[in-house]
């Protein structure tokens, strides 16, 4: 019975970007802090469902890796691995993170990559690595919004300087929407949310995957 339960248990892995793409703050917390809150909440839900969870935190190197496991003690491992994680002003090495993950996780899992994209280079890189996972895993890209860009784009002030800034912000948001569409067309599930609102869509995506038996 225990072996059957282990085989039927769904597996969830979180890849948490702690590089410069995640240095912005939302409210009084950094993007990394909001992401960790969402990870811990979803982990609590998944573990309560009898599933297994794990986490890999990285920036220009892998900082911590918690293998996918179930059980009550797994929450403690996740908290310990994430309590001292902060965003660093270094490039995010997605190649190192995905290599470490694929080398250590051979069973099909739901993989949440929590990051941000600010240019075409990072968007293409993220899309490439996630799309390569679709044959073995169920990848989910959780993109965190920068509230400042949305505020700039939604500013009705007719001042010339403000108008130029609003136009630039609107252009960035249009590019972002197109980038998300390309990611979805590559077979990757996508979440686009403000950092403080990340928990709910991540939990909903997990529950939907369970309901549809995507794993």
N, C-alpha and C positions, 0 to 999 in steps of 0.2 A: 504494500500500500504506500509506504514512504517513497519507494522508487517511482511508482506511478504518479504520485503528487509532484515529485521533482520534475519528471518528464513533462507534465502538463502545465507546470508553472511558467508563466510568461516572464520574460526577462527585459528589463529596462536599464539602459545605460545613458548617463548624462555626460556630455563633453562640454565643459565649461571654459569658455575663452576668458582669460585674465590678462590679455594684452591691451595695447593702446586703443583698440577699437571699443573697449569697454570702460574707458576712463571717465566718460561723462557721468554727471550726477543727475538724479531725478528726485526732487524733494530733498531730504536730508541723507539719502543713501546713494551709494554708487550703483551702477548697473550690475556689478558683480554681487553686491549685497542683495539686491532685488532678485537676481537669478538664483542665488543660494536659498533664499526664502522659498521660492517656487519649487526648487529641487527637493527641499526637505518636506514640503507639504505633499507633493506628488509621491515622494518616497513613502511617506506615512500611509497614504491611501493605497499604494501598490502593495506594500508589505501586509497591510490589513486584509488585502484580497488574496493573500497567499502567494504573491509574485515575488520576484527577486529583482534587486536594484544594485547599481554600481555607479561610480563616478570617476571621471578623469578631468583634472584641472590642469590647464596649460597656458603658457604665453609663448615665449621663445624657446621653451623647453617644457617637459612634463613635470609639474610640481608634485602632484599626488595622484595615486591610482588606487581606487577601491574596487576590487574584483566583484562581479555580480554575485550576490548571495541573498538569501532570504533570512527570516528569523528576527527576533526582537533586538539582538545585539547589532544588527546592521545599521540601524539609525545612529548608534553611538559612533560607529566607524565613519559614517558620512559626516557627522557633526565635527569629529576630530579632524577629518581631512579638509574641511572647509572653513574652520573658525578663523584661521590666520591667512586666508586668501584675499589678496587685494589686486586691483588692476595695476599693471605696470606699463610704463611708457616704452614698451619694446614691441617689435613686430610679432604678430601672432603666427606661430609656425604650425599651420594646419597639417602639413606633411608629417611632422613628428607626432602630433596627437593621433592622427588616423593610423599611422604605422603602428604605434604602440597599441592602439585599440584592436586593430585587425590581427595583430600578432598574438594577442592574449585572449581574444574572444572569438571562438570559432562557431558557436551556436547562434542561431537566429535570434536577434534581439531588436527591440524598439530603441532607436538611438536618437536622443535629443541633442542637437548641437545648439548651444545658446551663445549667440554672438551678435555682432552688428556689422553692417556693410556700409561703407561710405564712398566707394568708388567702383568702377567696372572691374579693376584688377581683383579686388577682394571678392566681389560677387562671382566672377568666373571661377576663381579658385575654390570657393566654397561649393558652388554648383558641381564642379568636377569631382571633388572628393565625395560628396554626398551621393551623387548619381552612381558612382562606382560601388556604393554599398547596397544598392537596390536589389542586386541578384541574391544577396545573402541575408540582408537585414531590412528593417523598416525604418528608414531615416526620416527624421522630422527636424526642420530648421526653425528655430525660435529666434526671430529677429526682434531686437529691442529698439524702439523708436526714441529718437532724441526730441524731447518736447520743445526745445528751442527752435528747431527747424519748423515744426508745425505751427508754433506761435508766430514766427516770422511770416510764414505763408498766409496766415489768417489775419494779418494786420490791415485794417481798412484806411489807415492814415494816408493822406494824399501827398505828404511830403516826398520830394523827389528821391532823396536818399533812402527813405523807407520803402518806396515803391520798387527801387532797384533791388533792395534786399529781399523784399517779398517775392519778386519775380525769380530771383536766384533760388530761394527756398522752395518755391512751387516747382521749379525745374528739377530740383533734387528729389522731391516727392514723386514727381512723374516718373523719373528714372527708377526710383526705388520700386514703384508699383510694377513697372515693366520687368525689372530684375526678378521680382517675386514670381511673376507669371512664367518666366523662363525656368525658374527653379522647379515650379510645379509641373511644367511640361516635361521635365526630366525625370518625373516619377517620384519626386520628393514632396512630402507633406510640409506645409509651411504655416507658421504662426507669426503674425505681425502685431505686436502689442506694446503699449507703454510699459516700462519696467514695473510700475506699481500694480499693473493689471495683468501680469504675466501668469500668475498661478491658475486662474480659472480656465483660460484656453488650453493650458498644458494638461490639466486634469481632464478636461473634456475630450481632448484629443486621445489621451490614454484610454479613457472609458469607451470612446467610440471604436478604437482599435480592438478592444476586448470584445465589444458587442458584435463586431463584424468578423471576428476571428481572423484578423489580418496577420496575426503571428502564428 
